[in-house]
Amino acid sequence: MASLSIRIDLAPDNRVGPGKIQLLEMIAEHGSISAAGRALGMSYRRAWMLVEAMNKGFGQPVVEAQIGGKAGGGARLSTFGADLVAHYRAIERAAEKAALPFLSRLVPEAQQG
Protein backbone atom coordinates (compact mmCIF):
# COMPACT_ATOMS: atom_id res chain seq x y z
CA MET A 1 0.00 0.00 0.00
CA ALA A 2 1.19 3.50 -0.74
CA SER A 3 1.85 5.83 2.18
CA LEU A 4 1.93 9.56 2.61
CA SER A 5 4.86 11.53 4.00
CA ILE A 6 4.21 15.05 5.27
CA ARG A 7 6.75 17.88 5.43
CA ILE A 8 5.53 21.22 6.68
CA ASP A 9 7.41 24.29 5.46
CA LEU A 10 6.71 26.97 8.06
CA ALA A 11 9.37 29.42 6.87
CA PRO A 12 12.35 29.22 4.48
CA ASP A 13 14.61 27.92 7.27
CA ASN A 14 11.98 26.22 9.39
CA ARG A 15 10.48 22.96 8.26
CA VAL A 16 9.40 19.86 10.07
CA GLY A 17 8.84 16.40 8.71
CA PRO A 18 8.91 12.75 9.68
CA GLY A 19 12.61 12.67 10.56
CA LYS A 20 12.53 15.56 13.02
CA ILE A 21 9.28 14.34 14.55
CA GLN A 22 10.72 10.86 15.00
CA LEU A 23 13.80 12.41 16.65
CA LEU A 24 11.57 14.30 19.09
CA GLU A 25 9.63 11.11 19.85
CA MET A 26 12.88 9.26 20.54
CA ILE A 27 14.10 12.06 22.83
CA ALA A 28 10.82 11.78 24.76
CA GLU A 29 11.21 8.00 24.94
CA HIS A 30 14.91 7.85 25.85
CA GLY A 31 15.32 11.09 27.83
CA SER A 32 18.49 11.96 25.94
CA ILE A 33 19.49 13.51 22.64
CA SER A 34 22.43 11.14 22.28
CA ALA A 35 20.32 8.03 23.04
CA ALA A 36 17.66 9.23 20.62
CA GLY A 37 20.31 9.71 17.94
CA ARG A 38 21.71 6.23 18.56
CA ALA A 39 18.21 4.71 18.33
CA LEU A 40 17.85 6.33 14.91
CA GLY A 41 21.38 5.53 13.71
CA MET A 42 22.26 9.23 13.83
CA SER A 43 25.30 10.90 15.33
CA TYR A 44 24.89 13.02 18.45
CA ARG A 45 26.13 16.01 16.48
CA ARG A 46 23.45 15.57 13.79
CA ALA A 47 20.70 15.07 16.39
CA TRP A 48 21.86 18.15 18.33
CA MET A 49 21.99 20.25 15.14
CA LEU A 50 18.42 19.23 14.24
CA VAL A 51 17.19 20.11 17.74
CA GLU A 52 18.98 23.46 17.61
CA ALA A 53 17.51 24.21 14.18
CA MET A 54 14.01 23.52 15.53
CA ASN A 55 14.60 25.62 18.65
CA LYS A 56 15.81 28.50 16.50
CA GLY A 57 13.15 28.10 13.83
CA PHE A 58 10.28 28.10 16.30
CA GLY A 59 11.82 30.80 18.50
CA GLN A 60 11.33 28.65 21.57
CA PRO A 61 12.71 25.36 22.83
CA VAL A 62 11.27 22.12 21.57
CA VAL A 63 13.71 20.23 23.81
CA GLU A 64 14.85 21.25 27.29
CA ALA A 65 17.83 20.09 29.29
CA GLN A 66 17.16 18.08 32.42
CA ILE A 67 19.58 18.74 35.22
CA GLY A 68 21.53 15.99 36.83
CA GLY A 69 20.77 13.38 39.47
CA LYS A 70 22.65 10.10 39.81
CA ALA A 71 22.70 9.30 36.10
CA GLY A 72 23.56 12.84 35.04
CA GLY A 73 21.47 15.14 32.92
CA GLY A 74 19.31 14.40 29.98
CA ALA A 75 16.73 16.00 27.77
CA ARG A 76 12.96 16.14 27.56
CA LEU A 77 10.45 17.72 25.23
CA SER A 78 9.20 21.13 26.24
CA THR A 79 5.45 21.61 26.39
CA PHE A 80 5.73 23.22 22.96
CA GLY A 81 7.80 20.28 21.66
CA ALA A 82 5.20 17.76 22.87
CA ASP A 83 2.45 19.86 21.26
CA LEU A 84 4.45 20.02 18.02
CA VAL A 85 4.65 16.22 17.87
CA ALA A 86 0.95 15.81 18.70
CA HIS A 87 -0.16 18.39 16.12
CA TYR A 88 2.12 16.97 13.43
CA ARG A 89 0.78 13.45 14.02
CA ALA A 90 -2.82 14.78 13.90
CA ILE A 91 -2.09 16.53 10.59
CA GLU A 92 -0.51 13.33 9.30
CA ARG A 93 -3.56 11.22 10.26
CA ALA A 94 -5.97 13.73 8.69
CA ALA A 95 -3.93 13.90 5.47
CA GLU A 96 -3.68 10.10 5.23
CA LYS A 97 -7.43 9.76 5.69
CA ALA A 98 -8.10 12.38 3.01
CA ALA A 99 -5.55 10.89 0.60
CA LEU A 100 -6.43 7.21 1.04
CA PRO A 101 -8.97 6.98 -1.83
CA PHE A 102 -6.47 8.60 -4.20
CA LEU A 103 -3.42 6.65 -3.00
CA SER A 104 -5.16 3.35 -3.54
CA ARG A 105 -5.68 4.27 -7.20
CA LEU A 106 -1.94 4.88 -7.70
CA VAL A 107 -0.84 1.39 -6.67
CA PRO A 108 -1.14 -1.29 -9.38
CA GLU A 109 -3.56 -4.10 -8.47
CA ALA A 110 -0.73 -6.65 -8.53
CA GLN A 111 0.95 -4.81 -5.63
CA GLN A 112 -2.24 -4.44 -3.56
CA GLY A 113 -2.88 -8.09 -2.84
N, C-alpha and C positions, 0 to 999 in steps of 0.2 A: 504494500500500500504506500502511496505517496505521503509525504509529510510536509508540513509547513514550517519554515524557520523565519522568525521575526527579528528584524533589527530596527530599532527606533532611533532615528537621527533627530536629536533634540536641538542641536546647534552644530556648526561646522566641526568643532573639536569635541563634541559631546554626543556619543552614541552608546547605546547599550543593546546587547544582543545575547544569544544563548551562552556564549563563552563567559562573559562577565557575570551573568546571572548565576551560572553554574559555580563560578569562583566564589561568589557571595554565599551561595548555599553551602559550599564546602567549608568556608570560614565559619559559618554558623554551626555546622556539624562538628568541626574539629577544634574550634576555639583558637585557631592559629592560622596566620597567613602562610607560613612555611608548610604546615601540615596540609593545608588546603591545596597548595601548589603541588606538593608531592602526590596527593591523591589524584590530581589531574595530569600528572606527568609534566609539570611546569616548574621552572626554576623559581626560587624565592624572589629573585630580582624581577622576573617577568610578572609574577603575581603582585608584588609590591608596586610596580609601575602601573599596572592596571587599576589597582585600588587608588593610588594617588591620582591617576587621570580621572577616575570617577569622582573622587573628593573635590578635585579642582573644577571639573565640569559642572557639578551640581552646586558648587559654592557652599557645601556643607559636608560633613563626614558621612560616608556610607559605612565605614568601619571605624571602630574606636579601639584604642589600646586598653587592655585590662592590666591593671597593676598587680604585680607579684604574688605573694603566697609561696608555699613550699615548692611548687613546680615552676615558679617564675611567672612572667607575664604571658599575655596572649592577646587575642583580638576577638571582638564580637561585633555583630552588626549594630549600627546605631538604629534608633527608631525609624529614621528616614530610610536607612538601608534595608531594613525588614519590610517597610512599606513598598520600597522600590521592587523588591523581589515579588511580593504579593501582587502588586499591580501589573508587573510584567507578565506573570503567570496567568492572571485573569485576562489580559489582552490576548495572550497566546491561545488560551482556551476558546475565547470568543471568536478569534480569527479562524481557528481550526474548524469550529462548528460552522461558521459561515462559508468556508472554502470547501468543506467536505464534498458536497455534490459536484463541484467542479473538478476537484482533484481526482475523484474516482473516474472521471471521463478521460483523464490524461494517461492513465495506466492501461496498457494493453491487457485484454482479457486473459491472455496466457499467463501474465504475471500476477493476476488477482487471485487465482485459485490454485 
